[in-house]
Amino acid sequence: MDRKAVKRKSEREAVREANKRSRDAEMLLESNYRRNRDRRIESGNESETDEEGTDQSEIGIVNDNNLHGGQEDEQERNINESYHGNSDNDSVNDSDQDILTNDEDSDCESPGSNNEDDEPQAFLDPGQYVRQEILEWTLSGGISMAKVDDLLKRLKPVHQNLPLSYKTLLKTPRKVDIVDCGNGSLWYCGITSQLHRILTQEYLTSYNEIAIDINIDSVPLFNKSSTNFVPILGRLVGENHPFVIGIFCGSGSDPKDLDIFLDSFVNEVNDLKSNCFLFEDKRYNFRIRHYILDQKARASIKCVKGVRGYFCCEKCTVRGTDYKNRMCLLNHNCALRTDESFIDLVADLMVPKTKHFDDKEIDSHVNGVSPLLRCETKLVSKFRLDSMHLVYKGVFSRWLEFLWSGYGNYSLSLREKREISSLLESFRKWCPCDFNRKPFAIKSEKLKATELRRILLYDGLVAFKKLDKNVLKNFLLLHVSIYILCSPVFFRELNDEADTFLRAFVTHSKSLFGEELIVYNVHSLVHLSSECLEHGPLDSFGAFPYENFLGMIKSRVTSRAKPLQQIAKREMEKMEKKEEFVKAEPPLLQMPCFNDPHEPVAGQQYKKILVKKSVLSIKLADSCCALNDGTVVRISNIIDSGNGPVLVGKKFAEMADYYEYPIASSLLDIYKVSRLQECTFYFTPADIKHKCYLLPLKEDEYYAVVEFKDSTCEVVPTNWLDEEDGELVSYYPPDECPVQKSHESFHEPWNVKGYHGRRFSKEDEFPCIFCTFSM
């Protein structure tokens, strides 16, 4: 099926979906109206013809489906509340929705329900609902405006309040201010206008200032095309939603004229710093906390040498060595750069050279004057080493490439590659829901940054355990260091250890893979621990939120004609309504069920519970957690006892260090656990310290049990014997005998020396490891 056919099919599905939502809204409103009318008639409180009355009952209802992105369910709930106020439990439709009733809210007064002075809420008719849904659907991105017009014309006979054009629906501006920027065009939206759209009084009360992070990156727009966007993005400190400040659109390269590209941005930053930001008649201080860019963008914006320059390091004065067509940085104890020394280099650049200038000997880190100096930006201390590009897509991706492709002194055999891929695939059912990309076989070294992060911090501990001893130690040096720096707990406590291990990793990698591995990214690891010590955990200044937002920007461009004008109009359409990032509190207990009919604790049973922003479940992948006393537990049931949630689980009887090099894994809350106890254990959410990622040490590494029939066994130890159904049966190994090493097990029934045997693979009887994590 070609691209046009796929597009036409998606557009037809969109039309059908809009029509279905319209019909559902009408049916929902009619059903709710009749139900409430009948109730009012029975109670005698209101007349049958009262169409704008509000319901008098006030029991708060939280719909679990809305937590998981059910936009249609959320809209239906909003329609229900707008039409007749908060309904009680009896008015909820009989459906498969998971509902939690909050008894604390039942005594609260809902606005507009009991106050006679309040005006009744406006009736939201189906036409208003359809209009709002089409508007939200259009702004979601990836929708052709011509098809939106076609949809509006099709629905116009049924819904007279709909306009005939998307321009009226979205209030599309007629004119967009585009500035010529040398090799491309620039649209500048501005920081102030975006802050007015997203800021709330609650945020300003919490922070009492406005601090933002800045990201500048490049994103290609189309396949087989050199057209690309270079957006200037901002993000409020403490929020996860970036916003557009300006966008450059060019062909083939980044903006060549930095003065034009950054002129409006620099002027606005100077104005905000001098005059502060005015919000609701009060002025707030403004500052830029971090510039979070990849190395290429940093070199361009700061006007410094790229990775091929002899003095390319942004944090120290190391001089590189040209080795095998790579610039290798082998000295890790050079003098550090400062904001003052950077200004001195800029000043030296402006002095005419009276003698031969040798780029190889004199510090030539700076090759121009950055426009950011006009707004007094500190070009060393304000620019972060981004973990996404530096550690995951830079160092670890290169490490895997060397390992997979056979560079240096060690390479993987085909059998080892297959074993690693097989292990990663087997982890899919163990991977918690906190990871949006599940493990799969490595078919090439090109992986997404989130996948590389998961392998480095978690999966690689088991997947790489059979590698050569030196390679495994090299991996553990990097793993432990990044694990420490990512942890909100360990990044300060063990910062010196992380610095030592990172330097050891760089030195050890040189002997293992050769000098060609020690390029800019690998060298920059020696500066990473000081970055975290000063500015927080590694993930606090990563580029992951901005990278996700770039994909959303790209999806809003629907044709190759005037892409900058398209995205500018879409952003200006969003300006018409104030956007508040509401942090909705999901229900504590989710998915009612009936797990164990013999459970001694009375109460409704559930499958999921939300604890410290992490989802714990009775499912295998999300069932492991560590308690405050250090115990590791697997959850088997979740109960609402009436006095609060009670969790039921089983403890692991044995806990040991999984590795001892470079430090004991128990110091990082990483253990090897086994022997899940049979007796159940009851605890509360307050007893939970953190969630754990449980990994099997081997997919089929179970305690194998071979069953022998008495008629075929001649002589066995008496402690092997047991009586079942009046027949003497021999088991090996016996329950009371500890088994130090598992026997190999098979998927099918098999024969051992003539004795019939079967595979025994209870999930609670194999050794495994667990890692703590905070997502």
C-alpha positions as MATLAB code, in Angstrom:
seq = 'MDRKAVKRKSEREAVREANKRSRDAEMLLESNYRRNRDRRIESGNESETDEEGTDQSEIGIVNDNNLHGGQEDEQERNINESYHGNSDNDSVNDSDQDILTNDEDSDCESPGSNNEDDEPQAFLDPGQYVRQEILEWTLSGGISMAKVDDLLKRLKPVHQNLPLSYKTLLKTPRKVDIVDCGNGSLWYCGITSQLHRILTQEYLTSYNEIAIDINIDSVPLFNKSSTNFVPILGRLVGENHPFVIGIFCGSGSDPKDLDIFLDSFVNEVNDLKSNCFLFEDKRYNFRIRHYILDQKARASIKCVKGVRGYFCCEKCTVRGTDYKNRMCLLNHNCALRTDESFIDLVADLMVPKTKHFDDKEIDSHVNGVSPLLRCETKLVSKFRLDSMHLVYKGVFSRWLEFLWSGYGNYSLSLREKREISSLLESFRKWCPCDFNRKPFAIKSEKLKATELRRILLYDGLVAFKKLDKNVLKNFLLLHVSIYILCSPVFFRELNDEADTFLRAFVTHSKSLFGEELIVYNVHSLVHLSSECLEHGPLDSFGAFPYENFLGMIKSRVTSRAKPLQQIAKREMEKMEKKEEFVKAEPPLLQMPCFNDPHEPVAGQQYKKILVKKSVLSIKLADSCCALNDGTVVRISNIIDSGNGPVLVGKKFAEMADYYEYPIASSLLDIYKVSRLQECTFYFTPADIKHKCYLLPLKEDEYYAVVEFKDSTCEVVPTNWLDEEDGELVSYYPPDECPVQKSHESFHEPWNVKGYHGRRFSKEDEFPCIFCTFSM';
ca = [
       0.000    0.000    0.000;
       1.536    3.343   -1.072;
       1.816    6.421    1.110;
      -1.182    8.198   -0.424;
      -3.434    5.212    0.122;
      -2.330    4.974    3.745;
      -2.980    8.689    4.186;
      -6.447    8.451    2.619;
      -7.256    5.496    4.846;
      -6.184    7.376    7.991;
      -8.279   10.377    6.952;
     -11.359    8.209    6.403;
     -10.816    6.664    9.824;
     -10.553   10.143   11.330;
     -13.898   11.126    9.797;
     -15.537    7.957   11.100;
     -14.033    8.541   14.539;
     -15.353   12.105   14.674;
     -18.835   10.951   13.657;
     -18.727    8.194   16.255;
     -17.730   10.653   18.975;
     -20.570   12.933   17.973;
     -23.114   10.107   18.185;
     -21.660    8.902   21.493;
     -21.871   12.395   22.946;
     -25.515   12.751   21.943;
     -26.402    9.341   23.372;
     -24.483   10.059   26.570;
     -26.185   13.388   27.135;
     -29.621   11.974   26.427;
     -29.011    8.985   28.705;
     -27.708   11.134   31.563;
     -30.570   13.600   31.187;
     -33.227   10.880   31.314;
     -31.608    9.137   34.256;
     -31.353   12.315   36.321;
     -34.855   13.409   35.289;
     -36.276   10.073   36.493;
     -34.373   10.358   39.761;
     -35.628   13.881   40.379;
     -39.202   12.816   39.638;
     -38.911    9.912   42.079;
     -37.400   12.081   44.812;
     -39.878   14.893   44.181;
     -37.122   17.518   44.376;
     -37.397   18.874   40.855;
     -39.908   19.056   38.056;
     -39.747   16.843   35.007;
     -39.171   19.746   32.644;
     -36.179   21.223   34.486;
     -33.375   20.815   31.951;
     -30.779   23.010   33.638;
     -31.027   21.784   37.220;
     -27.990   20.431   39.005;
     -27.772   17.177   40.890;
     -27.663   17.555   44.671;
     -25.504   14.541   45.550;
     -21.755   15.133   45.882;
     -19.706   11.957   45.870;
     -16.297   12.356   44.173;
     -15.584    9.752   41.515;
     -12.196    9.032   40.006;
     -12.148    7.118   36.723;
      -9.091    4.908   36.420;
      -9.279    4.806   32.625;
      -8.612    8.543   32.455;
      -5.236    8.019   34.133;
      -3.962    6.021   31.198;
      -4.627    8.540   28.496;
      -8.277    7.813   27.745;
      -9.068   11.196   26.220;
     -12.496   10.158   25.048;
     -13.418    8.941   28.545;
     -12.154   12.220   29.998;
     -14.320   14.230   27.620;
     -17.376   12.145   28.509;
     -16.750   12.773   32.203;
     -16.415   16.506   31.571;
     -19.709   16.519   29.635;
     -21.383   14.619   32.455;
     -20.198   17.099   35.095;
     -20.989   20.162   32.963;
     -24.530   18.993   32.339;
     -25.725   17.935   35.777;
     -22.888   18.444   38.257;
     -21.063   15.640   40.059;
     -23.276   12.572   39.988;
     -23.435    9.976   42.707;
     -22.439    6.337   42.425;
     -25.897    5.192   41.338;
     -25.808    7.382   38.242;
     -22.688    5.868   36.756;
     -23.304    3.765   33.663;
     -22.916    0.023   34.122;
     -19.697   -0.597   32.222;
     -16.293   -2.192   32.497;
     -14.688    1.020   33.767;
     -12.611    0.792   36.932;
     -14.033    3.218   39.520;
     -12.679    4.269   42.899;
     -15.016    6.160   45.246;
     -13.277    8.702   47.451;
     -15.233    8.878   50.705;
     -13.397   12.009   51.837;
     -14.836   14.023   48.968;
     -18.408   12.995   49.724;
     -18.725   15.640   52.439;
     -17.244   18.430   50.362;
     -19.316   21.045   48.636;
     -18.932   21.114   44.884;
     -19.194   24.513   43.182;
     -22.625   25.244   41.801;
     -24.366   22.328   43.478;
     -25.844   23.524   46.762;
     -25.351   27.281   46.659;
     -28.639   28.870   45.648;
     -26.921   32.130   44.675;
     -24.788   30.427   42.054;
     -25.980   30.380   38.487;
     -26.619   26.926   36.999;
     -23.882   25.520   34.808;
     -24.268   26.019   31.077;
     -25.593   23.141   29.059;
     -22.860   21.686   26.824;
     -24.610   20.537   23.674;
     -23.195   17.913   21.282;
     -22.172   20.611   18.813;
     -19.891   22.250   21.368;
     -18.428   18.902   22.280;
     -17.741   17.980   18.637;
     -16.194   21.389   17.978;
     -13.853   21.064   20.941;
     -12.889   17.529   19.980;
     -12.078   18.506   16.391;
     -10.006   21.427   17.661;
      -7.978   19.210   20.006;
      -7.584   16.563   17.313;
      -6.342   19.127   14.781;
      -3.777   20.596   17.186;
      -2.425   17.145   18.056;
      -0.293   17.179   14.896;
       0.038   15.161   11.718;
      -3.348   16.282   10.356;
      -3.754   17.827    6.915;
      -5.588   21.147    7.121;
      -7.301   20.401    3.790;
      -8.761   17.250    5.297;
      -9.891   19.185    8.365;
     -11.806   21.504    6.026;
     -13.341   18.490    4.313;
     -14.367   17.026    7.677;
     -15.965   20.307    8.768;
     -17.991   20.495    5.564;
     -19.220   16.932    6.046;
     -20.337   17.619    9.630;
     -21.817   21.050    8.949;
     -25.329   19.735    8.010;
     -25.563   17.968   11.387;
     -23.798   20.571   13.564;
     -24.632   24.081   12.452;
     -22.212   25.730   14.890;
     -19.179   24.256   13.110;
     -17.291   26.591   10.757;
     -16.505   25.633    7.186;
     -12.766   26.270    7.507;
     -10.083   25.271    9.972;
      -8.901   28.884    9.982;
     -12.080   29.960   11.742;
     -12.005   26.970   14.071;
      -8.400   27.510   15.159;
      -8.361   31.302   14.747;
      -5.421   30.982   12.397;
      -3.483   34.248   11.965;
      -3.382   35.662    8.463;
       0.210   36.862    8.693;
       3.378   35.303   10.080;
       6.518   37.370   10.638;
       9.340   35.496    8.916;
      12.859   36.949    8.944;
      15.510   36.143    6.356;
      18.486   34.485    8.046;
      21.103   34.107    5.324;
      20.874   30.450    4.349;
      17.313   30.094    5.650;
      14.375   31.757    7.383;
      13.602   32.436   11.040;
      10.322   32.725   12.926;
      10.674   34.073   16.448;
       7.817   33.496   18.872;
       9.420   34.858   22.020;
       9.893   33.843   25.640;
       7.429   36.347   27.096;
       4.439   35.271   25.020;
       5.023   31.615   25.869;
       5.409   32.338   29.581;
       2.080   34.183   29.617;
       0.487   31.081   28.090;
       1.870   28.454   30.456;
       2.670   30.203   33.744;
       0.376   29.772   36.721;
       0.251   31.523   40.053;
       0.839   28.185   41.794;
       4.165   27.773   39.987;
       5.338   31.281   40.863;
       4.295   30.807   44.475;
       6.430   27.666   44.657;
       9.555   29.006   42.931;
       9.222   32.794   43.425;
      11.251   33.341   40.246;
      11.312   32.323   36.595;
      14.209   30.065   35.642;
      14.328   28.257   32.310;
      16.617   25.856   30.474;
      17.444   26.415   26.802;
      17.891   23.759   24.130;
      18.945   24.238   20.504;
      19.056   21.212   18.217;
      18.525   20.251   14.603;
      15.812   17.960   13.247;
      15.420   16.832    9.601;
      11.908   17.300    8.254;
      11.519   14.939    5.314;
      13.098   11.830    3.877;
      15.409   12.433    0.918;
      15.424   16.155    1.617;
      18.018   18.497    3.105;
      15.400   20.773    4.709;
      15.698   20.884    8.475;
      14.462   22.818   11.496;
      16.699   24.304   14.188;
      14.308   25.202   17.036;
      15.195   27.270   20.087;
      13.310   25.542   22.898;
      12.760   26.551   26.507;
      11.550   24.693   29.563;
      10.548   25.966   32.977;
      12.614   24.535   35.808;
      10.491   21.908   37.530;
       8.264   21.270   34.498;
       8.534   18.581   31.827;
       6.933   20.428   28.913;
       9.240   22.385   26.556;
       7.945   25.336   24.544;
       9.009   26.948   21.272;
      10.926   30.229   21.403;
      11.962   30.399   17.765;
      12.549   28.144   14.758;
      15.073   28.368   11.928;
      14.299   26.570    8.674;
      17.084   26.037    6.175;
      18.389   23.657    3.586;
      21.452   21.551    4.125;
      23.040   23.230    7.142;
      22.509   25.051   10.410;
      22.197   28.860   10.485;
      25.376   30.456    9.200;
      24.605   33.955   10.471;
      24.441   33.511   14.246;
      23.942   37.230   14.826;
      20.595   37.198   12.993;
      19.605   33.794   14.370;
      20.138   34.805   18.022;
      19.521   38.563   17.809;
      15.869   38.537   18.954;
      16.618   35.944   21.626;
      19.540   37.932   23.057;
      17.558   41.187   23.086;
      14.610   39.590   24.882;
      16.853   37.926   27.470;
      18.517   41.267   28.201;
      15.117   42.920   28.589;
      13.812   40.205   30.936;
      16.953   40.339   33.061;
      16.790   44.127   33.350;
      13.048   44.681   33.757;
      12.002   41.278   35.169;
       8.868   39.443   34.047;
       5.501   41.050   34.807;
       2.771   38.593   35.777;
      -0.517   39.729   37.335;
       0.907   43.120   38.384;
       3.943   41.587   40.064;
       7.508   41.397   38.770;
       9.565   38.218   39.003;
      13.290   37.796   38.455;
      14.270   35.959   35.293;
      17.335   33.828   34.645;
      18.558   31.090   32.340;
      19.743   28.121   34.391;
      21.302   25.780   31.793;
      22.004   25.576   28.082;
      21.427   21.901   27.209;
      22.811   21.207   23.720;
      24.711   18.439   21.984;
      28.389   18.969   21.144;
      27.817   20.144   17.586;
      25.287   22.772   18.669;
      27.487   23.907   21.568;
      30.451   24.385   19.247;
      28.318   26.391   16.822;
      26.582   28.612   19.398;
      29.710   29.241   21.491;
      31.915   29.719   18.393;
      34.504   27.146   19.489;
      36.325   24.277   17.812;
      34.457   21.077   17.002;
      35.528   17.532   17.791;
      38.204   17.622   15.062;
      40.010   20.569   16.651;
      43.184   20.093   18.667;
      41.718   22.057   21.602;
      38.131   20.855   21.338;
      37.491   20.056   25.014;
      35.112   22.602   26.556;
      36.098   21.920   30.157;
      39.910   21.677   30.096;
      42.912   22.739   28.010;
      43.983   19.271   26.821;
      45.626   19.171   23.408;
      44.464   16.385   21.122;
      46.495   13.945   19.054;
      45.559   13.032   15.495;
      45.523    9.223   15.489;
      44.002    7.001   12.801;
      41.946    9.888   11.414;
      40.519   10.612   14.873;
      41.270   13.395   17.331;
      42.178   11.541   20.518;
      42.378   13.343   23.876;
      44.714   11.247   26.015;
      45.688   13.616   28.848;
      43.070   13.854   31.599;
      44.822   16.108   34.134;
      45.048   19.434   32.320;
      44.062   22.856   33.642;
      40.319   23.514   33.690;
      38.665   26.252   31.667;
      36.773   29.035   33.434;
      34.425   31.779   32.288;
      37.237   34.296   32.769;
      39.767   32.279   30.769;
      37.208   31.919   27.982;
      36.789   35.712   27.825;
      40.585   36.035   27.656;
      40.664   33.689   24.659;
      38.001   35.804   22.946;
      40.057   38.926   23.644;
      43.207   37.277   22.285;
      41.296   36.347   19.162;
      40.623   40.016   18.460;
      44.334   40.927   18.655;
      46.049   40.808   15.224;
      48.692   38.107   14.991;
      52.146   39.523   14.293;
      53.868   36.183   13.958;
      53.097   32.741   12.661;
      50.102   31.304   14.487;
      50.495   27.559   15.086;
      47.077   26.036   15.758;
      48.718   22.876   17.057;
      50.613   24.516   19.925;
      48.576   27.555   21.025;
      45.183   27.138   22.686;
      42.887   27.837   19.736;
      39.683   26.673   21.403;
      37.774   29.833   20.420;
      37.322   30.661   16.751;
      34.773   33.506   16.942;
      32.688   35.810   19.114;
      29.402   34.286   20.261;
      26.289   36.522   20.185;
      25.425   35.150   23.647;
      28.177   37.304   25.126;
      25.893   40.289   24.509;
      23.530   39.001   27.223;
      26.433   38.204   29.578;
      26.105   34.444   29.191;
      28.832   32.443   30.924;
      29.986   30.232   28.082;
      31.681   27.617   30.276;
      29.657   27.269   33.478;
      26.194   27.640   31.876;
      26.635   24.887   29.260;
      26.000   21.348   30.421;
      27.470   18.043   29.269;
      24.250   16.345   28.200;
      24.011   12.691   29.246;
      21.789   11.637   26.346;
      24.276   12.645   23.649;
      27.501   12.300   25.629;
      27.026    9.108   27.668;
      24.377    7.006   25.941;
      24.527    7.920   22.238;
      28.182    8.898   22.533;
      30.303    6.757   24.838;
      28.182    3.644   25.346;
      27.059    3.480   21.717;
      30.704    3.695   20.650;
      31.655    1.052   23.214;
      29.030   -1.319   21.796;
      30.184   -0.542   18.259;
      33.772   -1.463   19.124;
      32.597   -4.612   20.904;
      30.184   -5.660   18.147;
      32.420   -4.806   15.180;
      35.724   -6.138   16.498;
      37.773   -2.962   16.867;
      40.714   -3.058   19.244;
      42.005   -6.109   21.066;
      38.695   -7.877   21.670;
      35.640   -8.766   19.616;
      32.536  -10.856   20.148;
      32.050  -14.160   18.423;
      28.835  -14.877   16.551;
      27.740  -17.236   19.336;
      28.292  -14.570   21.993;
      26.288  -12.032   19.995;
      23.405  -14.478   19.721;
      23.508  -15.245   23.443;
      23.419  -11.557   24.365;
      20.529  -10.900   21.985;
      18.661  -13.936   23.280;
      19.074  -12.793   26.880;
      17.844   -9.299   26.065;
      14.761  -10.708   24.344;
      14.029  -12.876   27.384;
      13.908   -9.746   29.580;
      10.783   -8.377   27.895;
       8.387   -9.970   30.366;
      10.531   -8.752   33.269;
      10.856   -5.132   32.133;
       8.778   -2.735   34.316;
       6.172   -0.444   32.824;
       8.402    2.548   33.655;
      10.367    1.852   30.453;
       8.581    2.789   27.238;
      10.892    0.623   25.098;
      11.114   -3.042   25.983;
      14.298   -5.100   25.463;
      14.841   -6.821   22.139;
      17.667   -8.502   20.253;
      20.553   -6.289   19.154;
      20.603   -6.524   15.374;
      22.923   -3.534   14.983;
      24.778   -1.093   17.194;
      22.384    1.760   16.295;
      19.975    1.951   19.207;
      17.799    4.672   20.686;
      19.179    6.624   23.630;
      16.510    5.241   26.002;
      17.439    1.680   24.985;
      21.138    2.375   25.492;
      20.394    3.824   28.925;
      18.370    0.787   29.984;
      21.077   -1.631   28.799;
      23.857    0.314   30.527;
      22.089    0.692   33.871;
      20.080   -2.551   34.083;
      19.962   -5.188   31.339;
      23.703   -5.257   30.679;
      24.414   -6.583   34.172;
      23.018   -9.950   33.130;
      23.388   -9.796   29.339;
      27.161   -9.182   29.505;
      27.960  -11.427   32.478;
      29.658  -14.108   30.300;
      31.938  -11.721   28.441;
      35.687  -11.806   28.803;
      36.726  -10.884   32.339;
      38.490   -7.676   31.282;
      35.589   -6.561   29.079;
      33.097   -7.203   31.882;
      35.187   -5.176   34.336;
      35.413   -2.365   31.795;
      31.625   -2.367   31.448;
      31.123   -2.424   35.226;
      33.329    0.649   35.650;
      31.061    2.630   33.334;
      27.872    1.092   34.727;
      28.684    1.851   38.364;
      29.808    5.409   37.597;
      26.704    6.371   35.616;
      24.431    4.515   38.059;
      25.847    6.653   40.885;
      25.540    9.932   38.978;
      21.951    9.187   37.898;
      20.814    8.425   41.434;
      19.271   11.307   43.422;
      20.712    9.630   46.533;
      24.215    8.552   45.497;
      25.338   11.376   43.181;
      26.667   13.373   46.160;
      27.514   10.575   48.615;
      29.626    8.589   46.133;
      30.711   11.392   43.808;
      34.428   10.872   44.450;
      34.086    7.161   43.735;
      32.248    7.888   40.480;
      35.029   10.247   39.400;
      37.666    7.611   40.167;
      35.792    4.897   38.269;
      35.200    7.112   35.212;
      38.894    7.920   34.980;
      39.701    4.222   35.394;
      37.208    3.378   32.628;
      38.877    5.809   30.216;
      42.349    4.445   31.009;
      41.227    0.820   30.876;
      39.366    1.358   27.577;
      42.568    2.655   26.007;
      44.388   -0.616   26.737;
      41.371   -2.761   25.836;
      40.201   -1.171   22.582;
      43.087    1.112   21.629;
      43.708    4.848   21.620;
      41.176    5.389   18.833;
      38.344    4.958   21.363;
      39.466    7.948   23.476;
      37.816   10.704   21.452;
      35.970   13.818   22.685;
      32.978   12.032   24.252;
      35.056    9.450   26.129;
      37.480   12.094   27.388;
      34.598   14.290   28.607;
      33.601   11.560   31.073;
      36.361   12.754   33.414;
      34.451   16.062   33.828;
      31.044   14.473   34.408;
      31.198   13.929   38.174;
      32.026   17.592   38.855;
      29.072   18.609   36.652;
      26.717   16.487   38.762;
      28.220   17.634   42.049;
      27.473   21.241   41.137;
      24.197   20.945   39.216;
      22.417   17.787   40.420;
      21.814   14.227   39.168;
      22.739   13.418   35.599;
      19.143   13.096   34.414;
      18.204   16.543   35.760;
      19.954   18.247   32.840;
      19.457   15.652   30.120;
      18.037   16.338   26.657;
      15.356   13.627   26.666;
      12.348   16.011   27.086;
      13.534   18.189   24.210;
      14.224   15.246   21.927;
      10.655   14.028   22.402;
       9.306   17.513   21.707;
      11.246   17.729   18.425;
       9.251   14.760   17.174;
       6.012   16.562   18.044;
       7.148   19.631   16.098;
       7.985   17.503   13.095;
       4.585   15.800   13.160;
       2.789   19.141   12.771;
       4.341   19.720    9.351;
       2.001   18.049    6.866;
       3.457   19.112    3.500;
       6.729   20.228    1.981;
       5.335   23.623    1.003;
       6.352   26.394    3.434;
       7.055   24.198    6.472;
       8.131   27.132    8.655;
       4.860   28.973    8.032;
       2.933   25.804    8.902;
       4.565   25.284   12.272;
       4.432   29.022   13.048;
       0.675   29.104   12.480;
       0.160   25.958   14.556;
       2.059   27.539   17.451;
       0.153   30.818   17.137;
      -3.130   28.894   17.163;
      -2.102   27.401   20.511;
      -1.599   30.936   21.825;
      -5.346   31.535   21.621;
      -5.947   29.485   24.742;
      -3.981   29.488   27.971;
      -2.332   26.150   28.534;
      -1.930   24.925   32.079;
       0.034   21.793   32.734;
      -2.194   20.239   35.369;
      -0.500   17.529   37.361;
      -3.438   15.191   37.764;
      -3.268   12.919   40.761;
      -4.070    9.379   39.604;
      -5.996    7.064   41.910;
      -3.944    5.226   44.484;
      -5.552    1.834   43.782;
      -6.287    0.682   40.253;
      -7.953   -2.237   38.442;
     -10.256   -3.976   40.957;
     -10.112   -7.756   40.724;
     -10.576  -10.959   42.727;
      -7.098  -12.469   43.006;
      -7.397  -14.770   46.011;
     -10.775  -15.942   47.360;
      -9.042  -17.370   50.459;
      -7.299  -14.128   51.424;
      -7.697  -13.672   55.217;
      -7.639   -9.856   54.963;
     -11.114   -8.636   54.041;
     -11.584   -5.932   51.445;
     -11.624   -5.161   47.733;
      -8.623   -6.582   45.907;
      -6.709   -4.699   43.206;
      -4.060   -5.361   40.577;
      -2.153   -2.058   40.788;
      -1.176    0.552   43.340;
       0.631    3.872   42.943;
       3.473    4.340   45.442;
       5.914    7.283   45.264;
       5.018    7.967   41.605;
       5.803    4.349   40.659;
       3.275    1.704   39.672;
       3.469   -1.553   41.609;
       1.430   -4.490   40.400;
       0.833   -8.166   40.932;
       2.235   -8.715   37.427;
       5.732  -10.176   37.282;
       7.453   -7.099   35.824;
       6.141   -4.598   38.385;
       5.818   -6.764   41.484;
       9.222   -6.358   43.122;
      10.044   -3.722   45.725;
      12.468   -3.116   48.578;
      11.244   -2.215   52.051;
      12.694    0.250   54.521;
      14.366   -2.552   56.485;
      16.209   -3.775   53.360;
      13.917   -6.730   52.682;
      13.121   -7.546   49.050;
       9.514   -8.574   48.430;
       7.451   -9.785   45.485;
       3.857   -8.584   45.626;
       1.113  -11.163   45.139;
      -1.998   -9.193   46.133;
      -3.200   -5.659   46.898;
      -6.149   -5.117   49.256;
      -8.141   -2.091   50.339;
      -8.849   -3.070   53.940;
     -10.926    0.001   54.763;
      -8.160    1.451   56.939;
      -5.811    1.866   53.995;
      -4.113   -0.309   51.366;
      -2.479   -3.537   52.473;
       0.010   -5.339   50.240;
       0.584   -9.077   50.346;
       3.887  -10.547   49.255;
       6.681  -13.008   49.839;
      10.227  -12.253   50.929;
      13.415  -13.478   49.294;
      15.289  -15.485   51.907;
      18.788  -15.049   50.457;
      20.458  -11.785   49.423;
      24.066  -11.373   48.303;
      26.264   -9.018   46.295;
      25.868   -9.512   42.566;
      29.311   -8.053   41.845;
      32.177   -6.844   44.000;
      34.174   -4.902   41.401;
      34.686   -1.953   41.401;
      32.597   -1.733   44.603;
      30.178   -4.093   46.293;
      26.848   -3.939   44.483;
      24.969   -3.854   47.791;
      26.213   -0.273   48.292;
      24.063    0.648   45.282;
      21.095   -1.492   46.399;
      21.818   -4.138   43.765;
      21.595   -7.711   45.031;
      21.435  -11.300   43.921;
      18.331  -12.801   45.510;
      16.876  -16.297   45.632;
      14.649  -18.670   47.633;
      11.298  -16.941   47.742;
       9.688  -17.909   51.039;
       6.374  -19.743   51.098;
       4.836  -17.774   53.959;
       3.062  -14.558   53.023;
       4.007  -11.182   54.410;
       1.738   -8.155   54.914;
       2.930   -4.551   54.681;
       1.698   -1.052   53.807;
       2.812    1.486   51.167;
       4.633    3.437   53.906;
       6.960    0.443   54.377;
       8.146    0.598   50.741;
      11.518    2.224   50.107;
      11.632    1.944   46.318;
      10.585   -0.147   43.356;
      12.965   -2.756   41.937;
      13.780   -4.168   38.513;
      13.918   -7.945   38.875;
      16.110   -9.723   36.307;
      16.523  -13.497   35.880;
      20.105  -14.662   35.856;
      19.224  -17.180   33.163;
      15.967  -17.778   31.341;
      15.860  -21.527   32.139;
      17.961  -21.467   35.300;
      15.355  -23.016   37.569;
      15.729  -25.483   40.385;
      15.063  -28.563   38.316;
      13.061  -31.350   39.953;
      13.090  -34.846   38.561;
      10.262  -37.141   39.665;
      10.978  -40.860   39.961;
       8.363  -43.617   40.307;
       8.950  -46.139   43.078;
       8.551  -49.059   40.672;
      11.566  -47.945   38.681;
      13.860  -46.858   41.523;
      15.945  -49.459   43.288;
      18.001  -47.789   45.978;
      17.633  -44.150   47.006;
      18.367  -42.260   50.236;
      15.433  -42.312   52.615;
      15.217  -38.521   52.759;
      14.340  -38.625   49.027;
      11.174  -40.629   49.707;
       7.674  -39.335   50.226;
       4.225  -40.902   50.178;
       1.543  -39.683   47.778;
      -1.868  -41.356   47.351;
      -0.647  -44.478   49.133;
       2.308  -44.870   46.768;
       5.943  -44.336   47.676;
       7.488  -41.688   45.435;
      11.072  -40.505   45.235;
      11.945  -36.862   44.639;
      15.276  -35.267   43.899;
      16.316  -32.860   45.213;
      14.366  -33.081   48.484;
      12.840  -29.879   49.836;
      15.002  -29.845   52.934;
      18.272  -30.234   51.038;
      19.801  -26.933   49.855;
      20.710  -26.866   46.188;
      23.772  -24.779   45.373;
      23.631  -25.160   41.616;
      20.603  -25.534   39.398;
      20.257  -28.458   37.068;
      19.489  -27.860   33.449;
      15.820  -28.083   32.593;
      13.967  -28.615   29.339;
      10.704  -27.493   27.797;
       9.401  -31.000   27.105;
       9.141  -34.187   29.237;
      12.413  -36.070   29.053;
      14.071  -39.316   30.203;
      17.038  -39.573   32.544;
      18.682  -43.007   32.724;
      15.353  -44.654   32.062;
      13.491  -42.745   34.733;
      10.621  -40.575   33.595;
      11.066  -36.928   34.518;
       9.268  -33.658   34.027;
      10.271  -29.999   34.118;
       9.421  -28.136   37.312;
       9.668  -24.352   36.893;
       7.836  -22.425   39.580;
       8.605  -18.749   39.215;
       9.479  -18.360   42.876;
      12.327  -20.898   42.807;
      15.116  -19.421   40.702;
      17.938  -17.054   41.576;
      17.781  -13.556   40.151;
      19.046  -10.054   40.744;
      17.217   -6.819   41.294;
      18.192   -3.198   40.752;
      16.563   -0.190   42.314;
      15.588    2.639   40.040;
      13.685    5.923   40.048;
      12.065    6.908   36.758;
];
